[in-house]
Amino acid sequence: MPVYNVNTLEEFQALLNLPNLLVFKVYANWCGPCQAYKPQFEQLSNQYGDNVIFIDSDVSNNFVNVTSLPSTLFIKNNQIVDKIYGIDLPLLKQKIAQYS
């Protein structure tokens, strides 16, 4: 399944209402680690199919407050249930298994 790039608050709110686990990456185009994470995040989105929805958004959209980039948030039932700051693929997979 593709990564959905969210650019408007309306798009973000519509996804929040889905029953699926949302894996939400916050990035910046100027952030080198964010760019390195992009293909890995896309590969993971293809591995998990329809059960998990992968979305990303530029930090300038201000949908959520984060203290580090990249940040990955896990959203279930319209609530942030967990976060990862930086890139940690084994931990990311562990949290997907935990919350999906």
ABEGO torsion letter per residue (X at the ends): XBBBBBABAAAAAAAAABABBBBBBBBBAABAAAAAAAAAAAAAAAAAEAABBBBBBBAAAGABBBABOBBBBBBBGGBBABBBBEBBAAAAAAAAAAAX
